[in-house]
Amino acid sequence: MTTMKAAQKRAQAKVEYNAFLAECPSRQLLDRISDKWVVLILCALGGDNSPGQPGAAHADAPKAMRYSEISRLLAGVSQKMLTQTLRSLEHDGLLTRTVTPTVPVTVSYELTDLGLSLHHMTRGLRNWAQTHMAEVLANRENYDARTP
């Protein structure tokens, strides 16, 4: 019987990930990254927070943001939810949290390379939602009108 080194086990497990299987850990990751607050935080840190046309290809460069900046930008997010979401993204390695010893202490968040790679996809998802919202609302109205 041969023993596998940790790197070999990780490589084998990576090949075996299948989100259609109930026990696959990628399901937990899909659950996390499909959350609206995750999508919006990644878009904000990715520089997609400029006003403009939905679906526009232009985006500012990714940038570090303070907690208060993110909170102001994400209308409706509670302090508890924002804190939990930022912690989970840091735990997964999608963003970094930097504490600067100033008075008062400055805390900023920035996408990692892994987070930036996910941001490219969430940008498309956000743009799709904004671009097609009118069509979806019309479909909802049509559905509701024909459903007793």
Backbone hydrogen bonds, N-H to C=O, Kabsch-Sander energy under -0.5 kcal/mol:
donor,donor_aa,acceptor,acceptor_aa,energy
9,K,5,K,-2.3
10,R,6,A,-2.4
11,A,7,A,-2.2
12,Q,8,Q,-2.5
13,A,9,K,-2.6
14,K,10,R,-2.3
15,V,11,A,-1.5
16,E,12,Q,-1.4
17,Y,13,A,-0.7
17,Y,14,K,-0.8
21,L,18,N,-2.3
24,C,21,L,-1.5
27,R,24,C,-1.6
28,Q,25,P,-0.7
29,L,25,P,-1.3
30,L,26,S,-2.6
31,D,27,R,-2.4
32,R,28,Q,-2.1
33,I,29,L,-2.9
34,S,30,L,-1.3
35,D,32,R,-1.5
39,V,35,D,-2.2
40,L,36,K,-2.5
41,I,37,W,-2.6
42,L,38,V,-2.7
43,C,39,V,-2.2
44,A,40,L,-2.5
45,L,41,I,-2.8
46,G,42,L,-1.6
47,G,44,A,-1.4
48,D,43,C,-3.0
56,A,53,Q,-1.8
60,D,47,G,-2.0
63,K,45,L,-2.0
65,M,109,Y,-2.4
67,Y,107,V,-0.9
70,I,66,R,-2.1
71,S,67,Y,-2.8
72,R,68,S,-2.3
73,L,69,E,-2.0
74,L,70,I,-2.3
75,A,73,L,-1.4
77,V,74,L,-2.0
82,L,78,S,-2.6
83,T,79,Q,-2.4
84,Q,80,K,-2.6
85,T,81,M,-2.6
86,L,82,L,-2.6
87,R,83,T,-2.3
88,S,84,Q,-2.3
89,L,85,T,-2.3
90,E,86,L,-2.1
91,H,87,R,-2.6
92,D,88,S,-1.9
93,G,90,E,-1.2
94,L,89,L,-2.7
95,L,89,L,-0.9
96,T,110,E,-3.1
98,T,96,T,-0.5
98,T,108,S,-3.0
100,T,98,T,-0.6
100,T,106,T,-3.6
102,T,100,T,-2.3
106,T,100,T,-2.3
107,V,105,V,-0.5
108,S,98,T,-2.5
109,Y,65,M,-2.8
110,E,96,T,-1.9
112,T,94,L,-1.9
116,L,112,T,-2.7
117,S,113,D,-2.0
118,L,114,L,-1.6
119,H,115,G,-2.5
120,H,116,L,-1.5
121,M,117,S,-0.6
121,M,118,L,-0.9
122,T,118,L,-2.2
123,R,119,H,-2.6
124,G,120,H,-0.9
125,L,121,M,-1.8
126,R,122,T,-2.8
127,N,123,R,-2.6
128,W,124,G,-2.5
129,A,125,L,-2.3
130,Q,126,R,-2.3
131,T,127,N,-2.6
132,H,128,W,-2.5
133,M,129,A,-0.6
136,V,132,H,-2.3
137,L,133,M,-2.7
138,A,134,A,-2.1
139,N,135,E,-2.2
140,R,136,V,-2.3
141,E,137,L,-2.2
142,N,138,A,-2.4
143,Y,139,N,-2.5
144,D,140,R,-2.9
145,A,141,E,-2.2
146,R,142,N,-1.3
147,T,143,Y,-0.9
